[in-house]
């Protein structure tokens, strides 16, 4: 099945054709490890996980590189404020990042290169740019890329260079989004850098932020690779600068497909600490939300649309996943009971096709999720009317296992297992307490079940234990 992506470079939906058969090289902009990653960062990382899993689902072999920015203005500033060495300071946040992506079930990339471990590669590219005339050295020893020397500058962000006056040299890693400026490739050391510097042909200093991605992508993926991803806020200047320095140095196209993820906002507003709507993953865990609830909430909006996030969004995710858990438990009894009826082959086949078609169309999660809900609804209807066979229930479970290869939120295996006897016993005791109107005892039993990882769903046919999380 052909896969299509919206390529930011062309502003068109294009069929994806890898450079080398079924092998796909992906470079993803990773964290700057000066603090805990926010839920906005994880929106991008979940999108990139969806991309990776989808390509694997369609049979591609992935080589993914995600950089760790452990030297830049912010890491130096905050490590000095904390009175710590740069490496010791950033190590804490590297560890936290890997803990967080594991919690969200984000598949690990093949490579996580650290900027500080690739300074020699960056120096080599800078030397090439100087030799080719695309870069120059300033009076203080810093080296800058000359935007005016690269004719295609602005082709990703669609900047009209003819009507722009290039700004002054910009030494900061991040700068005004409307400033077309010569950007720093190498920053000469000054007192604000403290003990953070490396030796270079231009004196001691450190690399600019943009050059690290060019150096590390080239080392692990080659001079031209398939896909580059990141947040929409990185398109300019970061990705534009990557393109300029890479193509100027190598004399060939840098990337074939650019995929950008839109912003996450919280309750209609930009996330900020001053508004009290600033969340890390750990903040949400402290509020009682689970990893898969957060993952489901972040997956549910197409990556090219703004995601309006909020705690109510997570409550909805919890309700949806608990409904799926209850559905799996209802089907579980059929699997081993040898019940005749509808095998659901046609239903499963049509839903699976719709699921694949959605993913193949620029990761259209709306269509894929609609297909998943349709299977739950139709299989549930067959079950309630006594028409679903054991074979049909097994086919439905297999379909959800297949969906989980991409979404990884459904507790198919756990929910399909029988309810432990001690849980059933407590559920019966709670029901007796309710009948005797001993609601205090019923609530105590409910809390005990919650602590064991179960909750009770009261249905027309009686109470039903549902696994939590």
Secondary structure, 3 states (H helix, E strand, C coil): CCCEEEECCCCEEEECCCCECCEEEEEECCCECCCCCEHHHHHHHHHHHHHHHHHHHCCCEEEEEECEECCCHHHHHHHHHCCCCHHHHHHHHHHHHHHHHHHCCCCCCCECCEHHHCHHHHHHHHHHHHHCCCEEECCCCCEEECHHHCCCCCCCCCCCHHHCCCEEEECCCCCCCCCCEEEEEEEECCHHHCCCCECCCCCCEEECHHHHHHHHHHHHHCCCEEEEEEEHHHHHHHHHHHHHHHHHHHCCCCEEEEEEECCEEECCECCCCCCCCCCEHHHHHHCCCCHHHHHHHHHCCCCCCCEEECHHHHHHHHHHHHHHHHHHHHHHHHHCCCCCCECCHHHHHHHHHHHHHHHHECCCHHHHHHHHHHHHHHHHHHHHCCCECHHHHHHHHHHHHHHHCCCCCCCHHHHHCCCCHHHHHHHHHHHHHHHCCCHHHHHHHHHHHHHCCEEEEEECCEEEEEECC
